[in-house]
């Protein structure tokens, strides 16, 4: 098995192996270029497609961004991420359509053994042997993950979910729920009572008509 195949098989892998370092370096270098460019530069957004596993035609990353592999992340149509998105996509990450992230969101699809000796070692040449394993993250359609939230490996978030600010999501969240906390838990269903359409000014109704259409 290659090291990348070990990741996808759910087995232990060493992130310091050259095979994986080369994949990560491509994403890291592209993120560095992206983060150094002006947000109005038309050449900025296309950089994402140089390293991402897949993404829709409409997307925006405010930046700065940091992807670990990039090629292990797959994003749907109409995606938005605010400042300081961190994506540790050692395992694959799947994100649906119409998803938006607040500032400082972290997707952490990787982990280390809890037993210290299993986690790190030193070989005969004095080089560190690092052990990791990784579980996928799945995020559905029409999801909003608010600022400073962390989603850990193995989590499935359903459709039409809102994750509250500062949440640490370690368990699955069912569709249609507002969820928040550390650990994050489903708090209640999102209903028509949560509508804020009364805040739309008359002159803005045409502009926001696409937000009011039934999906």
PyMOL commands that set and color helices and strands:
alter all, ss='L'
color gray80, all
select helices_A, chain A and resi 3-8+18-36+45-50+116-119+192-194+197-199+202-204+209-212
alter helices_A, ss='H'
color red, helices_A
select strands_A, chain A and resi 59-61+65-67+73-75+79-81+85-88+93-95+100-101+106-108+120-122+128-130+137-139+144-145+150-152+156-157+162-163+168-169+177-180+185-189
alter strands_A, ss='S'
color yellow, strands_A
deselect
rebuild
show_as cartoon
